[in-house]
Amino acid sequence: MPYLIQDKSKLHYRVIGHGRRVMLAFHGYGQSSGYYLPMEKALGGDYTIYAFDLFFHGRSHLHKHNMPLTKDFLKDFIARFLEKQGIEEFSLMGFSMGGKFALTLVECMPQRIRELFLIAPDGIKTSFWYNIATYPGWLQQLFKRTVVKPEFFFKMLRMLHRYNLVHKSLLRFAHYQMDSTPKRLRVYRSWIGFRDLNFDIRRIVQLLNRNKVPVTMFLGEYDEIISPKRVAVFMEALHDGELVILKTGHSHLLQEVAELLHKKRTSDPD
């Protein structure tokens, strides 16, 4: 896999497809750029997709694990990549946590974006649990200790589930993503490392509308992590926005979108 190095930080990516259009793609938490491989059948004839490993995922890493990723650092990293590849304009796709990376580029270089695809994106409305994990002080330290001693965390989740205060899908997600020390460490490093990727959504909407960027949002009907209710105001404010609801949950949404786009491509007349 090719990569780019900046200040001893490394950003790996893979190239999918061979089309004339360019797309930059960012995956979700606990994944890697390989999760975009199904998009080759769907979009590979029209797009050349550069799918990136997010930091702390795949082969990408920040030089300092406790160094928060800043928007300027990410902007400079991607700007160097675009210059190296000779890319002027591009489309964007971001799934889940990758939505934060896509929105950062909307904020930093909106005039270069042709279209935006958001798949159950994080960054539009931050969750309660994310706020707790990144809040400075004793709460953050408590979450950090969970990496080594997770018993209290899982006991609390079971109690919340018993009183119907947390959906079972969130419980499954937490167990799957935090069932080992390396996974819990990745959770902590990701949530802390990306804490500066926050957005003024009204400004994001203004930039998208001003630059006439069409936005397509894909959400899962059974997604308890990013629900339609959380992004409704954002979509309504866009001049050129389309909301697509698929009958699936969060984990398999990217594959479902790839299948939908493939069916649409094969059914459309040439």
Backbone hydrogen bonds, N-H to C=O, Kabsch-Sander energy under -0.5 kcal/mol:
donor,donor_aa,acceptor,acceptor_aa,energy
4,L,11,L,-1.8
6,Q,9,S,-2.6
9,S,6,Q,-2.4
10,K,61,H,-2.4
11,L,4,L,-2.9
12,H,10,K,-0.5
13,Y,2,P,-2.3
14,R,51,A,-2.5
16,I,14,R,-0.5
16,I,49,I,-2.9
18,H,44,G,-2.8
19,G,44,G,-0.7
19,G,47,Y,-2.0
21,R,46,D,-2.1
23,M,48,T,-2.2
24,L,91,S,-2.6
25,A,50,Y,-2.5
26,F,93,M,-2.2
27,H,52,F,-0.7
31,Q,28,G,-1.5
35,Y,32,S,-1.9
36,Y,33,S,-2.0
37,L,34,G,-1.8
39,M,36,Y,-1.8
40,E,37,L,-2.0
42,A,38,P,-0.9
43,L,39,M,-3.7
44,G,39,M,-0.8
44,G,40,E,-1.6
46,D,43,L,-1.5
47,Y,43,L,-2.9
48,T,21,R,-3.1
49,I,16,I,-3.7
49,I,47,Y,-0.6
50,Y,23,M,-3.2
50,Y,48,T,-0.5
51,A,14,R,-2.4
51,A,49,I,-0.8
52,F,25,A,-2.4
52,F,50,Y,-0.6
53,D,12,H,-2.5
54,L,52,F,-0.6
56,F,60,S,-1.0
57,H,54,L,-1.8
60,S,57,H,-1.7
61,H,10,K,-2.2
65,H,63,H,-0.5
67,M,64,K,-1.8
69,L,193,G,-3.6
74,L,70,T,-2.1
75,K,71,K,-2.8
76,D,72,D,-2.6
77,F,73,F,-2.2
78,I,74,L,-2.6
79,A,75,K,-2.7
80,R,76,D,-2.2
81,F,77,F,-1.8
82,L,78,I,-2.9
83,E,79,A,-2.2
84,K,80,R,-2.5
85,Q,81,F,-2.2
86,G,82,L,-0.8
86,G,83,E,-0.5
87,I,82,L,-2.6
90,F,112,R,-2.3
91,S,22,V,-3.0
92,L,115,E,-2.2
93,M,24,L,-2.2
94,G,117,F,-2.1
95,F,26,F,-2.5
96,S,119,I,-2.5
98,G,95,F,-2.6
99,G,96,S,-2.2
100,K,97,M,-1.6
101,F,97,M,-0.6
102,A,98,G,-2.1
103,L,99,G,-2.7
104,T,100,K,-1.6
105,L,101,F,-1.6
106,V,102,A,-1.9
107,E,103,L,-2.1
108,C,104,T,-2.0
109,M,105,L,-2.9
112,R,109,M,-1.6
113,I,110,P,-1.3
114,R,90,F,-2.6
114,R,112,R,-0.5
116,L,214,P,-2.5
117,F,92,L,-2.9
118,L,116,L,-0.5
118,L,216,T,-2.6
119,I,94,G,-2.9
120,A,118,L,-0.6
120,A,218,F,-2.7
122,D,96,S,-3.1
131,N,127,S,-1.9
132,I,128,F,-1.9
133,A,129,W,-2.2
134,T,130,Y,-2.0
135,Y,131,N,-0.8
135,Y,132,I,-0.6
140,Q,135,Y,-0.7
141,Q,137,G,-1.8
142,L,138,W,-2.3
143,F,139,L,-2.2
144,K,140,Q,-2.2
145,R,141,Q,-2.1
146,T,142,L,-1.0
147,V,143,F,-0.7
147,V,144,K,-1.1
148,V,144,K,-0.5
148,V,145,R,-0.6
149,K,145,R,-2.9
154,F,150,P,-2.2
155,K,151,E,-2.2
156,M,152,F,-2.3
157,L,153,F,-2.1
158,R,154,F,-2.3
159,M,155,K,-1.9
160,L,156,M,-2.5
161,H,157,L,-2.5
162,R,158,R,-2.1
163,Y,159,M,-1.5
164,N,161,H,-1.8
165,L,160,L,-3.5
166,V,160,L,-0.6
170,L,167,H,-0.6
171,L,167,H,-1.7
172,R,168,K,-2.5
173,F,169,S,-2.4
174,A,170,L,-2.5
175,H,171,L,-2.3
176,Y,172,R,-2.6
177,Q,173,F,-2.5
178,M,174,A,-1.2
179,D,176,Y,-0.5
184,R,180,S,-2.5
185,L,181,T,-2.4
186,R,182,P,-1.9
187,V,183,K,-2.2
188,Y,184,R,-2.3
189,R,185,L,-2.9
190,S,186,R,-2.5
191,W,187,V,-2.7
192,I,188,Y,-2.5
193,G,189,R,-2.8
194,F,190,S,-2.1
195,R,192,I,-1.3
197,L,194,F,-1.6
198,N,196,D,-1.8
201,I,199,F,-1.0
203,R,200,D,-0.6
204,I,200,D,-2.0
205,V,201,I,-2.5
206,Q,202,R,-2.1
207,L,203,R,-2.5
208,L,204,I,-2.4
209,N,205,V,-2.7
210,R,206,Q,-2.8
211,N,207,L,-2.0
212,K,209,N,-1.0
213,V,208,L,-2.6
215,V,240,D,-2.8
216,T,116,L,-2.6
217,M,242,E,-3.2
218,F,118,L,-2.9
219,L,244,V,-2.6
221,E,246,L,-3.4
222,Y,248,T,-2.3
223,D,220,G,-1.6
224,E,222,Y,-0.6
227,S,225,I,-0.5
230,R,227,S,-1.2
231,V,227,S,-0.7
231,V,228,P,-0.9
232,A,228,P,-0.8
235,M,231,V,-2.1
236,E,232,A,-2.3
237,A,233,V,-1.3
238,L,234,F,-0.5
238,L,235,M,-1.1
242,E,215,V,-2.4
244,V,217,M,-3.3
244,V,242,E,-0.5
246,L,219,L,-2.9
246,L,244,V,-0.5
248,T,246,L,-2.1
253,L,250,H,-1.4
256,E,252,H,-2.0
257,V,253,L,-2.5
258,A,254,L,-2.0
259,E,255,Q,-2.1
260,L,256,E,-2.3
261,L,257,V,-2.7
262,H,258,A,-2.0
263,K,259,E,-2.5
264,K,260,L,-2.3
265,R,261,L,-2.1
266,T,262,H,-2.4
267,S,263,K,-1.7
268,D,264,K,-1.6
